[in-house]
Amino acid sequence: MKILEIKTKVKAVQRLENSLNGNPQYRIHTTNGTVDTPKDSQVAYEYNFDSYVDSNVKIYYYLDEVARAKLQSIMIDKDSSFDEDVEEHCDFITNAILGKEKL
């Protein structure tokens, strides 16, 4: 599994229906698209996602078998001054194609 990194700004967090096993799931809406917590993953329990709204963040993610972005981790990006109007920021899939891997 190839882990990728993207710098973005969180716009909103959506609570999705629990998985069939009863575990929470979230969708994080960013300026670059959306990323979901994987089903039945500990990731949904590790973060208070609402605290990231309106923050510049680094998101580490992977693409599942149908090219949906799945969250591995998220952190506040204190070193970044993100500008939503800059066109060079691409969506999660384009970022994966460009190959910006986590180092």
N, CA, C and O atoms as a Tinker XYZ file with bonds, in Angstrom:
   412  protein
     1  N      0.842000   -1.164000    0.000000    73     2
     2  CA     0.000000    0.000000    0.000000    64     1     3
     3  C      0.897000    1.240000    0.000000    63     2     4     5
     4  O      1.788000    1.370000    0.840000    81     3
     5  N      0.660000    2.127000   -0.925000    73     3     6
     6  CA     1.446000    3.344000   -1.081000    64     5     7
     7  C      0.798000    4.465000   -0.259000    63     6     8     9
     8  O     -0.351000    4.833000   -0.502000    81     7
     9  N      1.543000    5.005000    0.717000    73     7    10
    10  CA     1.043000    6.087000    1.563000    64     9    11
    11  C      1.470000    7.417000    0.942000    63    10    12    13
    12  O      2.639000    7.624000    0.616000    81    11
    13  N      0.498000    8.306000    0.787000    73    11    14
    14  CA     0.722000    9.607000    0.162000    64    13    15
    15  C      0.473000   10.723000    1.161000    63    14    16    17
    16  O     -0.192000   10.529000    2.179000    81    15
    17  N      1.020000   11.898000    0.855000    73    15    18
    18  CA     0.864000   13.069000    1.715000    64    17    19
    19  C      0.277000   14.206000    0.896000    63    18    20    21
    20  O      0.635000   14.394000   -0.267000    81    19
    21  N     -0.628000   14.964000    1.508000    73    19    22
    22  CA    -1.153000   16.159000    0.857000    64    21    23
    23  C     -1.341000   17.232000    1.925000    63    22    24    25
    24  O     -1.779000   16.942000    3.038000    81    23
    25  N     -1.006000   18.470000    1.579000    73    23    26
    26  CA    -1.253000   19.608000    2.461000    64    25    27
    27  C     -2.533000   20.259000    1.983000    63    26    28    29
    28  O     -2.698000   20.523000    0.792000    81    27
    29  N     -3.443000   20.521000    2.916000    73    27    30
    30  CA    -4.753000   21.034000    2.551000    64    29    31
    31  C     -5.370000   21.764000    3.742000    63    30    32    33
    32  O     -4.744000   21.899000    4.794000    81    31
    33  N     -6.581000   22.222000    3.567000    73    31    34
    34  CA    -7.329000   22.880000    4.640000    64    33    35
    35  C     -8.638000   22.129000    4.836000    63    34    36    37
    36  O     -9.352000   21.852000    3.872000    81    35
    37  N     -8.950000   21.801000    6.081000    73    35    38
    38  CA   -10.190000   21.089000    6.389000    64    37    39
    39  C    -11.342000   22.093000    6.395000    63    38    40    41
    40  O    -11.303000   23.100000    7.102000    81    39
    41  N    -12.364000   21.800000    5.597000    73    39    42
    42  CA   -13.540000   22.666000    5.506000    64    41    43
    43  C    -14.661000   22.190000    6.422000    63    42    44    45
    44  O    -15.360000   23.007000    7.021000    81    43
    45  N    -14.837000   20.870000    6.536000    73    43    46
    46  CA   -15.915000   20.309000    7.356000    64    45    47
    47  C    -15.626000   18.838000    7.628000    63    46    48    49
    48  O    -14.814000   18.210000    6.949000    81    47
    49  N    -16.305000   18.311000    8.629000    73    47    50
    50  CA   -16.217000   16.895000    8.967000    64    49    51
    51  C    -17.636000   16.345000    9.026000    63    50    52    53
    52  O    -18.526000   16.943000    9.631000    81    51
    53  N    -17.828000   15.209000    8.395000    73    51    54
    54  CA   -19.147000   14.580000    8.342000    64    53    55
    55  C    -19.085000   13.216000    9.019000    63    54    56    57
    56  O    -18.208000   12.407000    8.716000    81    55
    57  N    -20.003000   12.968000    9.923000    73    55    58
    58  CA   -20.103000   11.650000   10.560000    64    57    59
    59  C    -20.940000   10.771000    9.643000    63    58    60    61
    60  O    -22.081000   11.104000    9.322000    81    59
    61  N    -20.378000    9.668000    9.230000    73    59    62
    62  CA   -21.088000    8.722000    8.372000    64    61    63
    63  C    -21.761000    7.663000    9.235000    63    62    64    65
    64  O    -21.553000    7.620000   10.448000    81    63
    65  N    -22.564000    6.812000    8.614000    73    63    66
    66  CA   -23.182000    5.704000    9.346000    64    65    67
    67  C    -22.095000    4.779000    9.865000    63    66    68    69
    68  O    -21.044000    4.624000    9.243000    81    67
    69  N    -22.361000    4.165000   11.016000    73    67    70
    70  CA   -21.422000    3.186000   11.552000    64    69    71
    71  C    -21.268000    2.028000   10.574000    63    70    72    73
    72  O    -22.161000    1.752000    9.773000    81    71
    73  N    -20.133000    1.361000   10.651000    73    71    74
    74  CA   -19.926000    0.160000    9.844000    64    73    75
    75  C    -20.875000   -0.935000   10.323000    63    74    76    77
    76  O    -21.543000   -0.779000   11.344000    81    75
    77  N    -20.931000   -2.023000    9.597000    73    75    78
    78  CA   -21.781000   -3.149000   10.005000    64    77    79
    79  C    -21.382000   -3.693000   11.374000    63    78    80    81
    80  O    -22.206000   -4.267000   12.086000    81    79
    81  N    -20.112000   -3.510000   11.738000    73    79    82
    82  CA   -19.618000   -3.964000   13.047000    64    81    83
    83  C    -19.817000   -2.919000   14.144000    63    82    84    85
    84  O    -19.404000   -3.132000   15.284000    81    83
    85  N    -20.446000   -1.793000   13.807000    73    83    86
    86  CA   -20.749000   -0.760000   14.798000    64    85    87
    87  C    -19.677000    0.276000   15.027000    63    86    88    89
    88  O    -19.787000    1.074000   15.958000    81    87
    89  N    -18.637000    0.291000   14.201000    73    87    90
    90  CA   -17.553000    1.254000   14.375000    64    89    91
    91  C    -17.858000    2.555000   13.645000    63    90    92    93
    92  O    -18.475000    2.540000   12.581000    81    91
    93  N    -17.420000    3.699000   14.222000    73    91    94
    94  CA   -17.695000    4.994000   13.596000    64    93    95
    95  C    -16.904000    5.175000   12.303000    63    94    96    97
    96  O    -15.846000    4.576000   12.110000    81    95
    97  N    -17.446000    6.014000   11.428000    73    95    98
    98  CA   -16.774000    6.377000   10.187000    64    97    99
    99  C    -16.969000    7.872000    9.963000    63    98   100   101
   100  O    -18.012000    8.434000   10.298000    81    99
   101  N    -15.943000    8.509000    9.386000    73    99   102
   102  CA   -15.991000    9.947000    9.135000    64   101   103
   103  C    -15.561000   10.246000    7.708000    63   102   104   105
   104  O    -14.800000    9.495000    7.098000    81   103
   105  N    -16.064000   11.361000    7.191000    73   103   106
   106  CA   -15.620000   11.913000    5.914000    64   105   107
   107  C    -15.103000   13.317000    6.198000    63   106   108   109
   108  O    -15.805000   14.145000    6.777000    81   107
   109  N    -13.873000   13.571000    5.785000    73   107   110
   110  CA   -13.252000   14.877000    5.987000    64   109   111
   111  C    -13.294000   15.619000    4.658000    63   110   112   113
   112  O    -12.740000   15.160000    3.659000    81   111
   113  N    -13.952000   16.766000    4.659000    73   111   114
   114  CA   -14.064000   17.598000    3.461000    64   113   115
   115  C    -12.947000   18.629000    3.505000    63   114   116   117
   116  O    -12.813000   19.375000    4.475000    81   115
   117  N    -12.148000   18.666000    2.447000    73   115   118
   118  CA   -11.022000   19.597000    2.384000    64   117   119
   119  C    -11.112000   20.416000    1.105000    63   118   120   121
   120  O    -11.982000   20.191000    0.264000    81   119
   121  N    -10.211000   21.355000    0.978000    73   119   122
   122  CA   -10.150000   22.145000   -0.255000    64   121   123
   123  C     -9.703000   21.295000   -1.438000    63   122   124   125
   124  O     -9.827000   21.725000   -2.585000    81   123
   125  N     -9.187000   20.103000   -1.181000    73   123   126
   126  CA    -8.717000   19.209000   -2.237000    64   125   127
   127  C     -9.634000   18.014000   -2.468000    63   126   128   129
   128  O     -9.274000   17.104000   -3.215000    81   127
   129  N    -10.791000   17.996000   -1.855000    73   127   130
   130  CA   -11.706000   16.874000   -2.006000    64   129   131
   131  C    -11.999000   16.240000   -0.656000    63   130   132   133
   132  O    -11.870000   16.884000    0.386000    81   131
   133  N    -12.395000   14.972000   -0.682000    73   131   134
   134  CA   -12.746000   14.288000    0.566000    64   133   135
   135  C    -11.852000   13.078000    0.797000    63   134   136   137
   136  O    -11.331000   12.467000   -0.136000    81   135
   137  N    -11.698000   12.759000    2.070000    73   135   138
   138  CA   -10.977000   11.565000    2.485000    64   137   139
   139  C    -11.801000   10.932000    3.606000    63   138   140   141
   140  O    -12.298000   11.632000    4.489000    81   139
   141  N    -11.943000    9.612000    3.567000    73   139   142
   142  CA   -12.748000    8.893000    4.554000    64   141   143
   143  C    -11.860000    8.071000    5.475000    63   142   144   145
   144  O    -10.765000    7.650000    5.099000    81   143
   145  N    -12.356000    7.850000    6.695000    73   143   146
   146  CA   -11.680000    6.890000    7.553000    64   145   147
   147  C    -12.005000    5.498000    7.019000    63   146   148   149
   148  O    -13.129000    5.268000    6.572000    81   147
   149  N    -11.072000    4.578000    7.053000    73   147   150
   150  CA   -11.344000    3.219000    6.585000    64   149   151
   151  C    -12.384000    2.540000    7.478000    63   150   152   153
   152  O    -12.488000    2.849000    8.665000    81   151
   153  N    -13.144000    1.623000    6.906000    73   151   154
   154  CA   -14.132000    0.878000    7.687000    64   153   155
   155  C    -13.427000    0.028000    8.743000    63   154   156   157
   156  O    -12.386000   -0.578000    8.491000    81   155
   157  N    -14.024000    0.006000    9.924000    73   155   158
   158  CA   -13.531000   -0.821000   11.033000    64   157   159
   159  C    -12.065000   -0.570000   11.367000    63   158   160   161
   160  O    -11.318000   -1.491000   11.695000    81   159
   161  N    -11.671000    0.702000   11.277000    73   159   162
   162  CA   -10.287000    1.076000   11.537000    64   161   163
   163  C    -10.179000    1.837000   12.851000    63   162   164   165
   164  O    -11.108000    2.540000   13.249000    81   163
   165  N     -9.063000    1.695000   13.507000    73   163   166
   166  CA    -8.774000    2.420000   14.735000    64   165   167
   167  C     -8.664000    3.920000   14.476000    63   166   168   169
   168  O     -8.809000    4.714000   15.406000    81   167
   169  N     -8.410000    4.320000   13.235000    73   167   170
   170  CA    -8.221000    5.733000   12.891000    64   169   171
   171  C     -9.426000    6.577000   13.322000    63   170   172   173
   172  O     -9.252000    7.715000   13.758000    81   171
   173  N    -10.628000    6.043000   13.206000    73   171   174
   174  CA   -11.834000    6.794000   13.571000    64   173   175
   175  C    -11.872000    7.116000   15.065000    63   174   176   177
   176  O    -12.544000    8.062000   15.475000    81   175
   177  N    -11.166000    6.348000   15.872000    73   175   178
   178  CA   -11.131000    6.563000   17.318000    64   177   179
   179  C     -9.952000    7.441000   17.752000    63   178   180   181
   180  O     -9.955000    7.960000   18.868000    81   179
   181  N     -8.959000    7.612000   16.901000    73   179   182
   182  CA    -7.712000    8.270000   17.289000    64   181   183
   183  C     -7.785000    9.790000   17.313000    63   182   184   185
   184  O     -6.995000   10.426000   18.010000    81   183
   185  N     -8.705000   10.383000   16.578000    73   183   186
   186  CA    -8.714000   11.832000   16.405000    64   185   187
   187  C    -10.061000   12.443000   16.765000    63   186   188   189
   188  O    -11.106000   11.808000   16.628000    81   187
   189  N    -10.014000   13.694000   17.229000    73   187   190
   190  CA   -11.212000   14.515000   17.354000    64   189   191
   191  C    -11.266000   15.339000   16.073000    63   190   192   193
   192  O    -10.740000   16.451000   16.028000    81   191
   193  N    -11.894000   14.806000   15.037000    73   191   194
   194  CA   -11.840000   15.408000   13.710000    64   193   195
   195  C    -12.412000   16.818000   13.663000    63   194   196   197
   196  O    -11.951000   17.644000   12.875000    81   195
   197  N    -13.403000   17.105000   14.488000    73   195   198
   198  CA   -13.997000   18.454000   14.491000    64   197   199
   199  C    -12.971000   19.522000   14.861000    63   198   200   201
   200  O    -13.121000   20.676000   14.460000    81   199
   201  N    -11.944000   19.169000   15.607000    73   199   202
   202  CA   -10.932000   20.152000   16.012000    64   201   203
   203  C    -10.040000   20.579000   14.843000    63   202   204   205
   204  O     -9.284000   21.543000   14.969000    81   203
   205  N    -10.117000   19.881000   13.717000    73   203   206
   206  CA    -9.296000   20.218000   12.554000    64   205   207
   207  C    -10.001000   21.160000   11.580000    63   206   208   209
   208  O     -9.371000   21.650000   10.642000    81   207
   209  N    -11.288000   21.422000   11.780000    73   207   210
   210  CA   -12.045000   22.288000   10.861000    64   209   211
   211  C    -11.401000   23.679000   10.839000    63   210   212   213
   212  O    -11.069000   24.240000   11.883000    81   211
   213  N    -11.235000   24.216000    9.643000    73   211   214
   214  CA   -10.608000   25.525000    9.385000    64   213   215
   215  C     -9.113000   25.537000    9.683000    63   214   216   217
   216  O     -8.527000   26.607000    9.851000    81   215
   217  N     -8.495000   24.380000    9.751000    73   215   218
   218  CA    -7.053000   24.305000   10.002000    64   217   219
   219  C     -6.308000   23.815000    8.768000    63   218   220   221
   220  O     -6.827000   23.028000    7.976000    81   219
   221  N     -5.080000   24.300000    8.625000    73   219   222
   222  CA    -4.175000   23.765000    7.612000    64   221   223
   223  C     -3.618000   22.462000    8.162000    63   222   224   225
   224  O     -3.152000   22.410000    9.300000    81   223
   225  N     -3.665000   21.416000    7.355000    73   223   226
   226  CA    -3.260000   20.093000    7.834000    64   225   227
   227  C     -2.399000   19.370000    6.799000    63   226   228   229
   228  O     -2.375000   19.716000    5.619000    81   227
   229  N     -1.700000   18.360000    7.288000    73   227   230
   230  CA    -1.062000   17.364000    6.434000    64   229   231
   231  C     -1.881000   16.101000    6.606000    63   230   232   233
   232  O     -2.115000   15.650000    7.728000    81   231
   233  N     -2.312000   15.536000    5.501000    73   231   234
   234  CA    -3.065000   14.294000    5.538000    64   233   235
   235  C     -2.241000   13.212000    4.868000    63   234   236   237
   236  O     -1.757000   13.384000    3.748000    81   235
   237  N     -2.087000   12.103000    5.561000    73   235   238
   238  CA    -1.439000   10.925000    4.998000    64   237   239
   239  C     -2.558000    9.943000    4.676000    63   238   240   241
   240  O     -3.405000    9.656000    5.522000    81   239
   241  N     -2.556000    9.434000    3.460000    73   239   242
   242  CA    -3.671000    8.616000    2.994000    64   241   243
   243  C     -3.207000    7.614000    1.963000    63   242   244   245
   244  O     -2.065000    7.653000    1.505000    81   243
   245  N     -4.106000    6.716000    1.604000    73   243   246
   246  CA    -3.872000    5.779000    0.508000    64   245   247
   247  C     -5.152000    5.693000   -0.299000    63   246   248   249
   248  O     -6.217000    6.106000    0.161000    81   247
   249  N     -5.045000    5.159000   -1.492000    73   247   250
   250  CA    -6.221000    4.955000   -2.333000    64   249   251
   251  C     -6.638000    3.496000   -2.238000    63   250   252   253
   252  O     -5.804000    2.596000   -2.338000    81   251
   253  N     -7.934000    3.267000   -2.042000    73   251   254
   254  CA    -8.426000    1.889000   -1.993000    64   253   255
   255  C     -8.539000    1.330000   -3.408000    63   254   256   257
   256  O     -8.119000    1.976000   -4.368000    81   255
   257  N     -9.102000    0.143000   -3.537000    73   255   258
   258  CA    -9.152000   -0.554000   -4.832000    64   257   259
   259  C     -9.978000    0.172000   -5.895000    63   258   260   261
   260  O     -9.836000   -0.113000   -7.084000    81   259
   261  N    -10.834000    1.104000   -5.483000    73   259   262
   262  CA   -11.602000    1.879000   -6.474000    64   261   263
   263  C    -11.240000    3.363000   -6.423000    63   262   264   265
   264  O    -12.051000    4.222000   -6.769000    81   263
   265  N    -10.024000    3.649000   -5.991000    73   263   266
   266  CA    -9.425000    4.989000   -5.991000    64   265   267
   267  C    -10.141000    5.995000   -5.098000    63   266   268   269
   268  O    -10.244000    7.173000   -5.440000    81   267
   269  N    -10.639000    5.526000   -3.944000    73   267   270
   270  CA   -11.176000    6.439000   -2.934000    64   269   271
   271  C    -10.082000    6.689000   -1.910000    63   270   272   273
   272  O     -9.398000    5.762000   -1.475000    81   271
   273  N     -9.925000    7.953000   -1.531000    73   271   274
   274  CA    -8.899000    8.314000   -0.553000    64   273   275
   275  C     -9.318000    7.848000    0.837000    63   274   276   277
   276  O    -10.422000    8.140000    1.297000    81   275
   277  N     -8.411000    7.112000    1.505000    73   275   278
   278  CA    -8.653000    6.597000    2.854000    64   277   279
   279  C     -7.582000    7.143000    3.794000    63   278   280   281
   280  O     -6.387000    7.059000    3.512000    81   279
   281  N     -8.026000    7.695000    4.900000    73   279   282
   282  CA    -7.140000    8.353000    5.850000    64   281   283
   283  C     -6.245000    7.364000    6.588000    63   282   284   285
   284  O     -6.700000    6.324000    7.065000    81   283
   285  N     -4.963000    7.712000    6.670000    73   283   286
   286  CA    -4.066000    6.975000    7.548000    64   285   287
   287  C     -3.773000    7.815000    8.789000    63   286   288   289
   288  O     -3.802000    7.310000    9.911000    81   287
   289  N     -3.487000    9.119000    8.574000    73   287   290
   290  CA    -3.276000   10.017000    9.708000    64   289   291
   291  C     -3.460000   11.462000    9.260000    63   290   292   293
   292  O     -3.446000   11.772000    8.069000    81   291
   293  N     -3.634000   12.332000   10.247000    73   291   294
   294  CA    -3.832000   13.759000    9.995000    64   293   295
   295  C     -3.099000   14.530000   11.076000    63   294   296   297
   296  O     -3.061000   14.104000   12.231000    81   295
   297  N     -2.513000   15.670000   10.707000    73   295   298
   298  CA    -1.835000   16.505000   11.695000    64   297   299
   299  C     -1.914000   17.972000   11.271000    63   298   300   301
   300  O     -1.963000   18.286000   10.082000    81   299
   301  N     -1.926000   18.854000   12.256000    73   299   302
   302  CA    -1.910000   20.286000   11.990000    64   301   303
   303  C     -0.589000   20.620000   11.313000    63   302   304   305
   304  O      0.470000   20.148000   11.726000    81   303
   305  N     -0.661000   21.439000   10.271000    73   303   306
   306  CA     0.547000   21.867000    9.550000    64   305   307
   307  C      0.856000   23.301000    9.955000    63   306   308   309
   308  O      0.360000   24.250000    9.348000    81   307
   309  N      1.677000   23.446000   10.980000    73   307   310
   310  CA     2.005000   24.775000   11.508000    64   309   311
   311  C      2.956000   25.550000   10.605000    63   310   312   313
   312  O      3.045000   26.773000   10.708000    81   311
   313  N      3.661000   24.860000    9.728000    73   311   314
   314  CA     4.652000   25.504000    8.865000    64   313   315
   315  C      4.069000   26.008000    7.559000    63   314   316   317
   316  O      4.773000   26.639000    6.771000    81   315
   317  N      2.803000   25.743000    7.319000    73   315   318
   318  CA     2.217000   26.050000    6.024000    64   317   319
   319  C      1.283000   27.239000    6.108000    63   318   320   321
   320  O      0.496000   27.369000    7.046000    81   319
   321  N      1.383000   28.102000    5.113000    73   319   322
   322  CA     0.397000   29.165000    4.955000    64   321   323
   323  C     -0.383000   28.825000    3.698000    63   322   324   325
   324  O     -0.029000   29.253000    2.599000    81   323
   325  N     -1.431000   28.066000    3.864000    73   323   326
   326  CA    -2.221000   27.539000    2.760000    64   325   327
   327  C     -3.094000   28.622000    2.160000    63   326   328   329
   328  O     -3.738000   29.380000    2.885000    81   327
   329  N     -3.119000   28.696000    0.839000    73   327   330
   330  CA    -3.953000   29.656000    0.126000    64   329   331
   331  C     -4.918000   28.892000   -0.760000    63   330   332   333
   332  O     -4.500000   28.263000   -1.732000    81   331
   333  N     -6.208000   28.938000   -0.437000    73   331   334
   334  CA    -7.217000   28.177000   -1.184000    64   333   335
   335  C     -7.268000   28.544000   -2.660000    63   334   336   337
   336  O     -7.663000   27.721000   -3.486000    81   335
   337  N     -6.879000   29.755000   -3.001000    73   335   338
   338  CA    -7.018000   30.215000   -4.380000    64   337   339
   339  C     -5.876000   29.782000   -5.285000    63   338   340   341
   340  O     -5.935000   29.998000   -6.495000    81   339
   341  N     -4.849000   29.183000   -4.726000    73   339   342
   342  CA    -3.721000   28.749000   -5.537000    64   341   343
   343  C     -4.098000   27.469000   -6.273000    63   342   344   345
   344  O     -4.488000   26.485000   -5.644000    81   343
   345  N     -3.985000   27.473000   -7.594000    73   343   346
   346  CA    -4.431000   26.338000   -8.392000    64   345   347
   347  C     -3.506000   25.136000   -8.317000    63   346   348   349
   348  O     -3.897000   24.041000   -8.720000    81   347
   349  N     -2.303000   25.305000   -7.817000    73   347   350
   350  CA    -1.367000   24.182000   -7.809000    64   349   351
   351  C     -1.758000   23.089000   -6.816000    63   350   352   353
   352  O     -1.212000   21.987000   -6.869000    81   351
   353  N     -2.684000   23.375000   -5.923000    73   351   354
   354  CA    -3.164000   22.353000   -4.989000    64   353   355
   355  C     -4.113000   21.436000   -5.740000    63   354   356   357
   356  O     -5.125000   21.891000   -6.271000    81   355
   357  N     -3.799000   20.160000   -5.790000    73   355   358
   358  CA    -4.591000   19.207000   -6.567000    64   357   359
   359  C     -5.400000   18.305000   -5.648000    63   358   360   361
   360  O     -5.199000   18.296000   -4.433000    81   359
   361  N     -6.319000   17.544000   -6.242000    73   359   362
   362  CA    -7.144000   16.647000   -5.439000    64   361   363
   363  C     -6.349000   15.405000   -5.030000    63   362   364   365
   364  O     -5.204000   15.222000   -5.442000    81   363
   365  N     -6.974000   14.564000   -4.220000    73   363   366
   366  CA    -6.282000   13.398000   -3.667000    64   365   367
   367  C     -5.823000   12.422000   -4.749000    63   366   368   369
   368  O     -4.723000   11.877000   -4.659000    81   367
   369  N     -6.638000   12.197000   -5.755000    73   367   370
   370  CA    -6.278000   11.236000   -6.800000    64   369   371
   371  C     -5.157000   11.786000   -7.677000    63   370   372   373
   372  O     -4.214000   11.063000   -8.002000    81   371
   373  N     -5.251000   13.063000   -8.065000    73   371   374
   374  CA    -4.183000   13.672000   -8.869000    64   373   375
   375  C     -2.875000   13.659000   -8.096000    63   374   376   377
   376  O     -1.814000   13.392000   -8.659000    81   375
   377  N     -2.955000   13.947000   -6.811000    73   375   378
   378  CA    -1.765000   13.912000   -5.965000    64   377   379
   379  C     -1.140000   12.508000   -5.979000    63   378   380   381
   380  O      0.082000   12.368000   -6.024000    81   379
   381  N     -1.986000   11.477000   -5.941000    73   379   382
   382  CA    -1.490000   10.098000   -5.973000    64   381   383
   383  C     -0.808000    9.796000   -7.316000    63   382   384   385
   384  O      0.224000    9.127000   -7.363000    81   383
   385  N     -1.395000   10.293000   -8.389000    73   383   386
   386  CA    -0.807000   10.074000   -9.715000    64   385   387
   387  C      0.551000   10.752000   -9.808000    63   386   388   389
   388  O      1.488000   10.212000  -10.396000    81   387
   389  N      0.650000   11.949000   -9.219000    73   387   390
   390  CA     1.914000   12.673000   -9.240000    64   389   391
   391  C      2.952000   12.018000   -8.329000    63   390   392   393
   392  O      4.146000   12.292000   -8.449000    81   391
   393  N      2.504000   11.163000   -7.430000    73   391   394
   394  CA     3.409000   10.339000   -6.628000    64   393   395
   395  C      4.054000   11.032000   -5.468000    63   394   396   397
   396  O      5.226000   10.773000   -5.195000    81   395
   397  N      3.357000   11.906000   -4.761000    73   395   398
   398  CA     3.933000   12.562000   -3.591000    64   397   399
   399  C      3.813000   11.628000   -2.393000    63   398   400   401
   400  O      2.858000   11.696000   -1.618000    81   399
   401  N      4.800000   10.761000   -2.265000    73   399   402
   402  CA     4.786000    9.748000   -1.205000    64   401   403
   403  C      5.271000   10.317000    0.115000    63   402   404   405
   404  O      6.034000   11.282000    0.156000    81   403
   405  N      4.810000    9.696000    1.195000    73   403   406
   406  CA     5.309000   10.008000    2.533000    64   405   407
   407  C      6.752000    9.528000    2.610000    63   406   408   409
   408  O      7.071000    8.420000    2.179000    81   407
   409  N      7.600000   10.351000    3.149000    73   407   410
   410  CA     9.014000    9.985000    3.264000    64   409   411
   411  C      9.297000    9.295000    4.560000    63   410   412
   412  O     10.439000    8.918000    4.822000    81   411
